[in-house]
Amino acid sequence: MPEIQMLVYAGLLGACASAVYVNSRQRKITARLFGGRHTRILCLVRAGGDRLWTRGYITLESGSWSWEPGKRQQNPVALPPDLAQRQVRPLSRADGTRLNHRFVVIECTSAEGDVHIAALPGQVEHLCMVLGRQTRPVDAEDPRP
């Protein structure tokens, strides 16, 4: 009986430690975003008709965002500047074979076609907040103050 209690206590302690870690990470991301500093969010992007996902980072700043494809991507997807969020959904069965099961997909529309962005649940809120404001992306040629 004491062995079972010890296992239960160890499981509860592990769950509490992981909850504290996730909560502190979420607070750090929110504080950076509202503090005016940039925040990089790992995500995967796919154009509407493609099967392959491009890994990269969306950098969020106070009034804009930018897309940085991964360094080892062979054919990186370029995000159009007029993205508008359409729907947030869990992974479909076809997406689940290519992505981590924890990712959530944000479906966006633009003049160039549909774009899907997959990100972790704790970071989807920040992406939706920026995409929902209809902010313009930062161009690579624009000088920053």
N, C-alpha and C positions, 0 to 999 in steps of 0.2 A: 504493500500500500504506500509506503513512503516514496518508492521509486516513481509511482504514478503521479504523486503530488509534485515531486521534483520536476518531472517532465512537463506537467501543466504549468508550473511556475516559470520554467525556462521558456516555454512557448509564449506565455504572456509577456515576459520580459523582452523577448525578441520582437514581438508585435509592437510593443510600446516604443522600443528603440527605433524601429523602422518608421513608425508614425511620426515621431519627433523629427527624424531626419528629413522626411518628405515635407513636413510642415515648414521646417526652417528653410529648406531649399525654395519652396514656393514664396515665402516671405522675402527672401533675398532677391528673387526675380522681380517681384512686385515693387520692392523698394528701389531697385535700379531703374525700372521703367518710370516710376513716378518721380524719381530724383533727377531725371533728365539725362542719365547716362544711357549708353546703348547696351542692349541685351541681345545675345546671340541664342537663337532657339534652333536646336537640331530638328530637321524635318526632312521628309522625302516628298518630291514633287513629280507629278506625272501629267503630261498633256492628255486631253480627253481620249484620243484614239490610241495612245501608246500602251504597251504592256509593261515596259520597263520604268522603274522609279529612279529618279536622280537624287542622290543624297547630297545635302548641303545645309546651309544655315540661313535663316531669315534674321537679319539684324534689325531690331526695333529701336527706334529713337523716339524722342518726344513727339514729333509730328510727322514722321516718315518711316519708311521701311526700305530695306534693300535685300536682294537675294544673292548669296554667294554659293555657287555650286562647289561640290567637293573637288579636291585637287586631283583625284585619280579617276574622275568621271570621263568616259570617252566621248559621249555625245550629251553634254549637259543641256537641260531644258532652260530656256530663258523665260522668266515670268513677264507677262505683259503688264504695262503700267496701269491699266484700268480694271484691275481685279475687283469683283464684287462678290461677297459671300452669298451663297445660295442656300446651302444646307450643311449641317454637321451630322455625321452618321457613324455608326460603328463599322468595322471592317466587314466587307462582304466575303463570301466564301472564296471567291477568286482572289481577292486581295490578301486573304489570310494565309495563303500558301507562300506569298512573297514577302510579307511584312511581319513584324513582331505582333503578337496577339493583343498587346496593350495599346497600340496606336489607334487614334481616332482620325477619320478622314473629313476634311473640310472641302466641300465641293464649291468651286468658284466659277463664275462666268466672266467672260471678257469679249471684246470685239474679235479677238483671234480664235476664240473657241473655249471649250471647257478646260479647267485645270483642277486637279485634285492635289491637295496638300495633306500629308499624313504627319501627325505630331502626337506626342504623349499627352494624356488627359490633363495633366497639371499645367501644360503650356498652351493648350488650345484656347483657353479663355483670353490669353494675351493676344494671340493671333486674331481671334474673332473681334476683339476690341479694336485693333488697328485696322483690319479689313472692313469692319462695319462703319468706320468713320469716313470712308472713302478718301483716305489720305493718298498723296502721290508718293511713288517710290523715289528713292534717292538715285539719281543717275550717276554713273561713274565719272562723267565729265564735270559735274557740278562742283564748284569749289565750296568747301565747307568752312564756316566761320571759325 
